[in-house]
Amino acid sequence: MSDDIKSRTSKGIYIHYCLHKGCKNWGAYGFKGRFGTEWFCFEHKDDGLNMPK
């Protein structure tokens, strides 16, 4: 996972980015993880499918 800021709010909209290290893309795919919902982009969505629960 990236150490960068993972989420921000903008005008009341929750913005979440891909948690794959070094990726700055929009995290459109959410998966239930150890720390709540964890978000990944299309390219890295398999990371979310394969993460430990």
CHARMM-style PDB file with segment names, atoms N, HN, CA, C and O in Angstrom:
ATOM      1  N   MET     1       0.826  -1.189   0.000  1.00  0.00      PROA
ATOM      2  CA  MET     1       0.000   0.000   0.000  1.00  0.00      PROA
ATOM      3  C   MET     1       0.863   1.243   0.000  1.00  0.00      PROA
ATOM      4  O   MET     1       1.983   1.254   0.511  1.00  0.00      PROA
ATOM      5  N   SER     2       0.332   2.241  -0.563  1.00  0.00      PROA
ATOM      6  HN  SER     2      -0.577   2.232  -0.978  1.00  0.00      PROA
ATOM      7  CA  SER     2       1.039   3.503  -0.638  1.00  0.00      PROA
ATOM      8  C   SER     2       0.966   4.243   0.692  1.00  0.00      PROA
ATOM      9  O   SER     2      -0.020   4.128   1.420  1.00  0.00      PROA
ATOM     10  N   ASP     3       2.008   4.997   1.002  1.00  0.00      PROA
ATOM     11  HN  ASP     3       2.809   5.090   0.410  1.00  0.00      PROA
ATOM     12  CA  ASP     3       2.015   5.832   2.198  1.00  0.00      PROA
ATOM     13  C   ASP     3       1.406   7.191   1.920  1.00  0.00      PROA
ATOM     14  O   ASP     3       1.279   8.011   2.829  1.00  0.00      PROA
ATOM     15  N   ASP     4       1.026   7.441   0.672  1.00  0.00      PROA
ATOM     16  HN  ASP     4       1.129   6.775  -0.067  1.00  0.00      PROA
ATOM     17  CA  ASP     4       0.433   8.722   0.304  1.00  0.00      PROA
ATOM     18  C   ASP     4      -0.971   8.843   0.882  1.00  0.00      PROA
ATOM     19  O   ASP     4      -1.532   7.869   1.384  1.00  0.00      PROA
ATOM     20  N   ILE     5      -1.532  10.041   0.806  1.00  0.00      PROA
ATOM     21  HN  ILE     5      -1.076  10.832   0.398  1.00  0.00      PROA
ATOM     22  CA  ILE     5      -2.900  10.260   1.260  1.00  0.00      PROA
ATOM     23  C   ILE     5      -3.822   9.369   0.438  1.00  0.00      PROA
ATOM     24  O   ILE     5      -3.776   9.397  -0.791  1.00  0.00      PROA
ATOM     25  N   LYS     6      -4.652   8.585   1.103  1.00  0.00      PROA
ATOM     26  HN  LYS     6      -4.689   8.563   2.102  1.00  0.00      PROA
ATOM     27  CA  LYS     6      -5.489   7.604   0.424  1.00  0.00      PROA
ATOM     28  C   LYS     6      -6.867   8.143   0.086  1.00  0.00      PROA
ATOM     29  O   LYS     6      -7.512   7.642  -0.835  1.00  0.00      PROA
ATOM     30  N   SER     7      -7.323   9.131   0.793  1.00  0.00      PROA
ATOM     31  HN  SER     7      -6.798   9.538   1.541  1.00  0.00      PROA
ATOM     32  CA  SER     7      -8.653   9.653   0.504  1.00  0.00      PROA
ATOM     33  C   SER     7      -8.735  11.121   0.898  1.00  0.00      PROA
ATOM     34  O   SER     7      -8.016  11.586   1.783  1.00  0.00      PROA
ATOM     35  N   ARG     8      -9.614  11.829   0.232  1.00  0.00      PROA
ATOM     36  HN  ARG     8     -10.198  11.451  -0.487  1.00  0.00      PROA
ATOM     37  CA  ARG     8      -9.855  13.239   0.514  1.00  0.00      PROA
ATOM     38  C   ARG     8     -11.331  13.509   0.289  1.00  0.00      PROA
ATOM     39  O   ARG     8     -12.028  12.724  -0.353  1.00  0.00      PROA
ATOM     40  N   THR     9     -11.791  14.611   0.814  1.00  0.00      PROA
ATOM     41  HN  THR     9     -11.225  15.250   1.335  1.00  0.00      PROA
ATOM     42  CA  THR     9     -13.152  15.026   0.494  1.00  0.00      PROA
ATOM     43  C   THR     9     -13.090  16.309  -0.313  1.00  0.00      PROA
ATOM     44  O   THR     9     -12.253  17.176  -0.058  1.00  0.00      PROA
ATOM     45  N   SER    10     -13.962  16.422  -1.267  1.00  0.00      PROA
ATOM     46  HN  SER    10     -14.642  15.718  -1.474  1.00  0.00      PROA
ATOM     47  CA  SER    10     -14.047  17.610  -2.101  1.00  0.00      PROA
ATOM     48  C   SER    10     -15.518  17.947  -2.284  1.00  0.00      PROA
ATOM     49  O   SER    10     -16.251  17.222  -2.957  1.00  0.00      PROA
ATOM     50  N   LYS    11     -15.938  19.036  -1.690  1.00  0.00      PROA
ATOM     51  HN  LYS    11     -15.343  19.625  -1.144  1.00  0.00      PROA
ATOM     52  CA  LYS    11     -17.332  19.479  -1.787  1.00  0.00      PROA
ATOM     53  C   LYS    11     -18.297  18.372  -1.362  1.00  0.00      PROA
ATOM     54  O   LYS    11     -19.340  18.181  -1.987  1.00  0.00      PROA
ATOM     55  N   GLY    12     -17.948  17.648  -0.304  1.00  0.00      PROA
ATOM     56  HN  GLY    12     -17.100  17.804   0.203  1.00  0.00      PROA
ATOM     57  CA  GLY    12     -18.831  16.615   0.216  1.00  0.00      PROA
ATOM     58  C   GLY    12     -18.751  15.289  -0.503  1.00  0.00      PROA
ATOM     59  O   GLY    12     -19.450  14.348  -0.128  1.00  0.00      PROA
ATOM     60  N   ILE    13     -17.918  15.182  -1.529  1.00  0.00      PROA
ATOM     61  HN  ILE    13     -17.350  15.946  -1.834  1.00  0.00      PROA
ATOM     62  CA  ILE    13     -17.776  13.926  -2.265  1.00  0.00      PROA
ATOM     63  C   ILE    13     -16.543  13.196  -1.748  1.00  0.00      PROA
ATOM     64  O   ILE    13     -15.467  13.783  -1.633  1.00  0.00      PROA
ATOM     65  N   TYR    14     -16.704  11.925  -1.439  1.00  0.00      PROA
ATOM     66  HN  TYR    14     -17.578  11.448  -1.532  1.00  0.00      PROA
ATOM     67  CA  TYR    14     -15.585  11.127  -0.966  1.00  0.00      PROA
ATOM     68  C   TYR    14     -14.746  10.678  -2.150  1.00  0.00      PROA
ATOM     69  O   TYR    14     -15.254  10.021  -3.059  1.00  0.00      PROA
ATOM     70  N   ILE    15     -13.478  11.023  -2.147  1.00  0.00      PROA
ATOM     71  HN  ILE    15     -13.065  11.557  -1.409  1.00  0.00      PROA
ATOM     72  CA  ILE    15     -12.575  10.690  -3.247  1.00  0.00      PROA
ATOM     73  C   ILE    15     -11.587   9.655  -2.742  1.00  0.00      PROA
ATOM     74  O   ILE    15     -10.939   9.863  -1.717  1.00  0.00      PROA
ATOM     75  N   HSD    16     -11.466   8.547  -3.448  1.00  0.00      PROA
ATOM     76  HN  HSD    16     -11.993   8.378  -4.281  1.00  0.00      PROA
ATOM     77  CA  HSD    16     -10.532   7.502  -3.032  1.00  0.00      PROA
ATOM     78  C   HSD    16      -9.661   7.077  -4.202  1.00  0.00      PROA
ATOM     79  O   HSD    16     -10.127   6.912  -5.329  1.00  0.00      PROA
ATOM     80  N   TYR    17      -8.393   6.909  -3.898  1.00  0.00      PROA
ATOM     81  HN  TYR    17      -8.015   7.044  -2.983  1.00  0.00      PROA
ATOM     82  CA  TYR    17      -7.407   6.546  -4.909  1.00  0.00      PROA
ATOM     83  C   TYR    17      -6.987   5.092  -4.718  1.00  0.00      PROA
ATOM     84  O   TYR    17      -7.181   4.506  -3.653  1.00  0.00      PROA
ATOM     85  N   CYS    18      -6.418   4.535  -5.756  1.00  0.00      PROA
ATOM     86  HN  CYS    18      -6.260   5.011  -6.621  1.00  0.00      PROA
ATOM     87  CA  CYS    18      -5.928   3.159  -5.732  1.00  0.00      PROA
ATOM     88  C   CYS    18      -4.862   3.001  -4.650  1.00  0.00      PROA
ATOM     89  O   CYS    18      -3.984   3.852  -4.505  1.00  0.00      PROA
ATOM     90  N   LEU    19      -4.943   1.912  -3.896  1.00  0.00      PROA
ATOM     91  HN  LEU    19      -5.656   1.221  -4.013  1.00  0.00      PROA
ATOM     92  CA  LEU    19      -3.999   1.662  -2.816  1.00  0.00      PROA
ATOM     93  C   LEU    19      -2.737   0.923  -3.260  1.00  0.00      PROA
ATOM     94  O   LEU    19      -1.846   0.680  -2.447  1.00  0.00      PROA
ATOM     95  N   HSD    20      -2.657   0.568  -4.525  1.00  0.00      PROA
ATOM     96  HN  HSD    20      -3.381   0.766  -5.186  1.00  0.00      PROA
ATOM     97  CA  HSD    20      -1.449  -0.088  -5.027  1.00  0.00      PROA
ATOM     98  C   HSD    20      -0.283   0.891  -4.925  1.00  0.00      PROA
ATOM     99  O   HSD    20      -0.405   2.057  -5.300  1.00  0.00      PROA
ATOM    100  N   LYS    21       0.850   0.404  -4.412  1.00  0.00      PROA
ATOM    101  HN  LYS    21       0.948  -0.544  -4.107  1.00  0.00      PROA
ATOM    102  CA  LYS    21       2.002   1.273  -4.186  1.00  0.00      PROA
ATOM    103  C   LYS    21       2.408   2.002  -5.467  1.00  0.00      PROA
ATOM    104  O   LYS    21       2.656   1.380  -6.501  1.00  0.00      PROA
ATOM    105  N   GLY    22       2.469   3.323  -5.378  1.00  0.00      PROA
ATOM    106  HN  GLY    22       2.267   3.828  -4.539  1.00  0.00      PROA
ATOM    107  CA  GLY    22       2.901   4.160  -6.487  1.00  0.00      PROA
ATOM    108  C   GLY    22       1.812   4.525  -7.483  1.00  0.00      PROA
ATOM    109  O   GLY    22       2.058   5.330  -8.382  1.00  0.00      PROA
ATOM    110  N   CYS    23       0.625   3.965  -7.356  1.00  0.00      PROA
ATOM    111  HN  CYS    23       0.425   3.311  -6.626  1.00  0.00      PROA
ATOM    112  CA  CYS    23      -0.458   4.251  -8.295  1.00  0.00      PROA
ATOM    113  C   CYS    23      -1.225   5.494  -7.838  1.00  0.00      PROA
ATOM    114  O   CYS    23      -1.528   5.646  -6.655  1.00  0.00      PROA
ATOM    115  N   LYS    24      -1.531   6.364  -8.774  1.00  0.00      PROA
ATOM    116  HN  LYS    24      -1.285   6.240  -9.736  1.00  0.00      PROA
ATOM    117  CA  LYS    24      -2.269   7.601  -8.465  1.00  0.00      PROA
ATOM    118  C   LYS    24      -3.643   7.621  -9.137  1.00  0.00      PROA
ATOM    119  O   LYS    24      -4.279   8.673  -9.201  1.00  0.00      PROA
ATOM    120  N   ASN    25      -4.106   6.479  -9.637  1.00  0.00      PROA
ATOM    121  HN  ASN    25      -3.589   5.625  -9.585  1.00  0.00      PROA
ATOM    122  CA  ASN    25      -5.380   6.415 -10.347  1.00  0.00      PROA
ATOM    123  C   ASN    25      -6.561   6.364  -9.384  1.00  0.00      PROA
ATOM    124  O   ASN    25      -6.416   6.047  -8.203  1.00  0.00      PROA
ATOM    125  N   TRP    26      -7.733   6.685  -9.924  1.00  0.00      PROA
ATOM    126  HN  TRP    26      -7.851   6.942 -10.883  1.00  0.00      PROA
ATOM    127  CA  TRP    26      -8.990   6.625  -9.186  1.00  0.00      PROA
ATOM    128  C   TRP    26      -9.264   5.184  -8.773  1.00  0.00      PROA
ATOM    129  O   TRP    26      -9.170   4.274  -9.597  1.00  0.00      PROA
ATOM    130  N   GLY    27      -9.601   4.971  -7.507  1.00  0.00      PROA
ATOM    131  HN  GLY    27      -9.677   5.710  -6.838  1.00  0.00      PROA
ATOM    132  CA  GLY    27      -9.923   3.643  -7.001  1.00  0.00      PROA
ATOM    133  C   GLY    27     -11.407   3.362  -7.138  1.00  0.00      PROA
ATOM    134  O   GLY    27     -12.173   3.630  -6.212  1.00  0.00      PROA
ATOM    135  N   ALA    28     -11.820   2.836  -8.257  1.00  0.00      PROA
ATOM    136  HN  ALA    28     -11.198   2.618  -9.009  1.00  0.00      PROA
ATOM    137  CA  ALA    28     -13.234   2.604  -8.537  1.00  0.00      PROA
ATOM    138  C   ALA    28     -13.736   1.271  -7.993  1.00  0.00      PROA
ATOM    139  O   ALA    28     -14.945   1.063  -7.901  1.00  0.00      PROA
ATOM    140  N   TYR    29     -12.833   0.372  -7.633  1.00  0.00      PROA
ATOM    141  HN  TYR    29     -11.851   0.542  -7.707  1.00  0.00      PROA
ATOM    142  CA  TYR    29     -13.214  -0.971  -7.177  1.00  0.00      PROA
ATOM    143  C   TYR    29     -12.915  -1.107  -5.694  1.00  0.00      PROA
ATOM    144  O   TYR    29     -11.754  -1.108  -5.285  1.00  0.00      PROA
ATOM    145  N   GLY    30     -13.966  -1.223  -4.889  1.00  0.00      PROA
ATOM    146  HN  GLY    30     -14.909  -1.223  -5.222  1.00  0.00      PROA
ATOM    147  CA  GLY    30     -13.814  -1.330  -3.450  1.00  0.00      PROA
ATOM    148  C   GLY    30     -13.972  -2.767  -2.975  1.00  0.00      PROA
ATOM    149  O   GLY    30     -14.849  -3.497  -3.437  1.00  0.00      PROA
ATOM    150  N   PHE    31     -13.105  -3.159  -2.043  1.00  0.00      PROA
ATOM    151  HN  PHE    31     -12.392  -2.566  -1.668  1.00  0.00      PROA
ATOM    152  CA  PHE    31     -13.134  -4.507  -1.484  1.00  0.00      PROA
ATOM    153  C   PHE    31     -13.062  -4.422   0.028  1.00  0.00      PROA
ATOM    154  O   PHE    31     -12.368  -3.566   0.576  1.00  0.00      PROA
ATOM    155  N   LYS    32     -13.777  -5.307   0.699  1.00  0.00      PROA
ATOM    156  HN  LYS    32     -14.341  -6.003   0.254  1.00  0.00      PROA
ATOM    157  CA  LYS    32     -13.720  -5.351   2.148  1.00  0.00      PROA
ATOM    158  C   LYS    32     -12.349  -5.866   2.550  1.00  0.00      PROA
ATOM    159  O   LYS    32     -11.949  -6.966   2.168  1.00  0.00      PROA
ATOM    160  N   GLY    33     -11.643  -5.068   3.317  1.00  0.00      PROA
ATOM    161  HN  GLY    33     -11.968  -4.175   3.627  1.00  0.00      PROA
ATOM    162  CA  GLY    33     -10.294  -5.422   3.746  1.00  0.00      PROA
ATOM    163  C   GLY    33     -10.177  -5.425   5.255  1.00  0.00      PROA
ATOM    164  O   GLY    33     -11.176  -5.325   5.968  1.00  0.00      PROA
ATOM    165  N   ARG    34      -8.980  -5.539   5.724  1.00  0.00      PROA
ATOM    166  HN  ARG    34      -8.169  -5.620   5.145  1.00  0.00      PROA
ATOM    167  CA  ARG    34      -8.732  -5.568   7.172  1.00  0.00      PROA
ATOM    168  C   ARG    34      -9.058  -4.238   7.828  1.00  0.00      PROA
ATOM    169  O   ARG    34      -9.380  -4.201   9.016  1.00  0.00      PROA
ATOM    170  N   PHE    35      -8.982  -3.154   7.084  1.00  0.00      PROA
ATOM    171  HN  PHE    35      -8.720  -3.185   6.120  1.00  0.00      PROA
ATOM    172  CA  PHE    35      -9.177  -1.818   7.648  1.00  0.00      PROA
ATOM    173  C   PHE    35     -10.391  -1.111   7.053  1.00  0.00      PROA
ATOM    174  O   PHE    35     -10.384   0.111   6.905  1.00  0.00      PROA
ATOM    175  N   GLY    36     -11.427  -1.863   6.713  1.00  0.00      PROA
ATOM    176  HN  GLY    36     -11.433  -2.856   6.834  1.00  0.00      PROA
ATOM    177  CA  GLY    36     -12.601  -1.293   6.076  1.00  0.00      PROA
ATOM    178  C   GLY    36     -12.529  -1.488   4.578  1.00  0.00      PROA
ATOM    179  O   GLY    36     -11.890  -2.429   4.107  1.00  0.00      PROA
ATOM    180  N   THR    37     -13.166  -0.622   3.827  1.00  0.00      PROA
ATOM    181  HN  THR    37     -13.684   0.142   4.210  1.00  0.00      PROA
ATOM    182  CA  THR    37     -13.147  -0.735   2.369  1.00  0.00      PROA
ATOM    183  C   THR    37     -11.808  -0.232   1.849  1.00  0.00      PROA
ATOM    184  O   THR    37     -11.354   0.855   2.209  1.00  0.00      PROA
ATOM    185  N   GLU    38     -11.188  -1.032   1.004  1.00  0.00      PROA
ATOM    186  HN  GLU    38     -11.556  -1.915   0.712  1.00  0.00      PROA
ATOM    187  CA  GLU    38      -9.921  -0.664   0.394  1.00  0.00      PROA
ATOM    188  C   GLU    38     -10.153  -0.579  -1.109  1.00  0.00      PROA
ATOM    189  O   GLU    38     -10.783  -1.460  -1.695  1.00  0.00      PROA
ATOM    190  N   TRP    39      -9.643   0.481  -1.732  1.00  0.00      PROA
ATOM    191  HN  TRP    39      -9.131   1.197  -1.256  1.00  0.00      PROA
ATOM    192  CA  TRP    39      -9.979   0.825  -3.112  1.00  0.00      PROA
ATOM    193  C   TRP    39      -8.814   0.595  -4.055  1.00  0.00      PROA
ATOM    194  O   TRP    39      -7.660   0.846  -3.709  1.00  0.00      PROA
ATOM    195  N   PHE    40      -9.133   0.106  -5.271  1.00  0.00      PROA
ATOM    196  HN  PHE    40     -10.071  -0.098  -5.552  1.00  0.00      PROA
ATOM    197  CA  PHE    40      -8.137  -0.160  -6.303  1.00  0.00      PROA
ATOM    198  C   PHE    40      -8.679   0.279  -7.656  1.00  0.00      PROA
ATOM    199  O   PHE    40      -9.889   0.278  -7.884  1.00  0.00      PROA
ATOM    200  N   CYS    41      -7.770   0.655  -8.551  1.00  0.00      PROA
ATOM    201  HN  CYS    41      -6.787   0.657  -8.366  1.00  0.00      PROA
ATOM    202  CA  CYS    41      -8.157   1.024  -9.912  1.00  0.00      PROA
ATOM    203  C   CYS    41      -8.372  -0.243 -10.737  1.00  0.00      PROA
ATOM    204  O   CYS    41      -8.144  -1.351 -10.250  1.00  0.00      PROA
ATOM    205  N   PHE    42      -8.810  -0.078 -11.985  1.00  0.00      PROA
ATOM    206  HN  PHE    42      -8.995   0.821 -12.380  1.00  0.00      PROA
ATOM    207  CA  PHE    42      -9.054  -1.214 -12.863  1.00  0.00      PROA
ATOM    208  C   PHE    42      -7.795  -2.062 -13.040  1.00  0.00      PROA
ATOM    209  O   PHE    42      -7.854  -3.289 -12.975  1.00  0.00      PROA
ATOM    210  N   GLU    43      -6.670  -1.410 -13.263  1.00  0.00      PROA
ATOM    211  HN  GLU    43      -6.622  -0.413 -13.317  1.00  0.00      PROA
ATOM    212  CA  GLU    43      -5.419  -2.119 -13.501  1.00  0.00      PROA
ATOM    213  C   GLU    43      -4.988  -2.973 -12.312  1.00  0.00      PROA
ATOM    214  O   GLU    43      -4.396  -4.035 -12.500  1.00  0.00      PROA
ATOM    215  N   HSD    44      -5.277  -2.521 -11.087  1.00  0.00      PROA
ATOM    216  HN  HSD    44      -5.758  -1.658 -10.935  1.00  0.00      PROA
ATOM    217  CA  HSD    44      -4.813  -3.214  -9.881  1.00  0.00      PROA
ATOM    218  C   HSD    44      -5.938  -3.873  -9.076  1.00  0.00      PROA
ATOM    219  O   HSD    44      -5.728  -4.242  -7.921  1.00  0.00      PROA
ATOM    220  N   LYS    45      -7.117  -4.024  -9.661  1.00  0.00      PROA
ATOM    221  HN  LYS    45      -7.288  -3.724 -10.599  1.00  0.00      PROA
ATOM    222  CA  LYS    45      -8.246  -4.576  -8.901  1.00  0.00      PROA
ATOM    223  C   LYS    45      -7.982  -6.001  -8.421  1.00  0.00      PROA
ATOM    224  O   LYS    45      -8.561  -6.426  -7.422  1.00  0.00      PROA
ATOM    225  N   ASP    46      -7.122  -6.745  -9.110  1.00  0.00      PROA
ATOM    226  HN  ASP    46      -6.651  -6.400  -9.922  1.00  0.00      PROA
ATOM    227  CA  ASP    46      -6.778  -8.094  -8.644  1.00  0.00      PROA
ATOM    228  C   ASP    46      -6.075  -8.064  -7.295  1.00  0.00      PROA
ATOM    229  O   ASP    46      -6.151  -9.034  -6.542  1.00  0.00      PROA
ATOM    230  N   ASP    47      -5.388  -6.960  -6.976  1.00  0.00      PROA
ATOM    231  HN  ASP    47      -5.326  -6.172  -7.588  1.00  0.00      PROA
ATOM    232  CA  ASP    47      -4.779  -6.807  -5.645  1.00  0.00      PROA
ATOM    233  C   ASP    47      -5.856  -6.878  -4.578  1.00  0.00      PROA
ATOM    234  O   ASP    47      -5.660  -7.488  -3.526  1.00  0.00      PROA
ATOM    235  N   GLY    48      -6.990  -6.255  -4.849  1.00  0.00      PROA
ATOM    236  HN  GLY    48      -7.149  -5.760  -5.703  1.00  0.00      PROA
ATOM    237  CA  GLY    48      -8.101  -6.270  -3.900  1.00  0.00      PROA
ATOM    238  C   GLY    48      -8.740  -7.632  -3.765  1.00  0.00      PROA
ATOM    239  O   GLY    48      -9.158  -8.025  -2.676  1.00  0.00      PROA
ATOM    240  N   LEU    49      -8.817  -8.359  -4.876  1.00  0.00      PROA
ATOM    241  HN  LEU    49      -8.477  -8.040  -5.761  1.00  0.00      PROA
ATOM    242  CA  LEU    49      -9.402  -9.703  -4.837  1.00  0.00      PROA
ATOM    243  C   LEU    49      -8.525 -10.688  -4.071  1.00  0.00      PROA
ATOM    244  O   LEU    49      -9.033 -11.643  -3.484  1.00  0.00      PROA
ATOM    245  N   ASN    50      -7.221 -10.465  -4.074  1.00  0.00      PROA
ATOM    246  HN  ASN    50      -6.809  -9.689  -4.551  1.00  0.00      PROA
ATOM    247  CA  ASN    50      -6.274 -11.403  -3.483  1.00  0.00      PROA
ATOM    248  C   ASN    50      -5.744 -10.993  -2.119  1.00  0.00      PROA
ATOM    249  O   ASN    50      -4.863 -11.661  -1.577  1.00  0.00      PROA
ATOM    250  N   MET    51      -6.260  -9.910  -1.553  1.00  0.00      PROA
ATOM    251  HN  MET    51      -6.975  -9.367  -1.993  1.00  0.00      PROA
ATOM    252  CA  MET    51      -5.729  -9.487  -0.262  1.00  0.00      PROA
ATOM    253  C   MET    51      -6.321 -10.309   0.874  1.00  0.00      PROA
ATOM    254  O   MET    51      -7.458 -10.772   0.781  1.00  0.00      PROA
ATOM    255  N   PRO    52      -5.546 -10.495   1.957  1.00  0.00      PROA
ATOM    256  CA  PRO    52      -6.055 -11.256   3.093  1.00  0.00      PROA
ATOM    257  C   PRO    52      -7.190 -10.505   3.782  1.00  0.00      PROA
ATOM    258  O   PRO    52      -7.187  -9.276   3.851  1.00  0.00      PROA
ATOM    259  N   LYS    53      -8.142 -11.250   4.280  1.00  0.00      PROA
ATOM    260  HN  LYS    53      -8.144 -12.248   4.224  1.00  0.00      PROA
ATOM    261  CA  LYS    53      -9.304 -10.659   4.951  1.00  0.00      PROA
ATOM    262  C   LYS    53      -9.134 -10.670   6.457  1.00  0.00      PROA
ATOM    263  OT1 LYS    53     -10.018 -10.211   7.181  1.00  0.00      PROA
TER     264      LYS     53
END
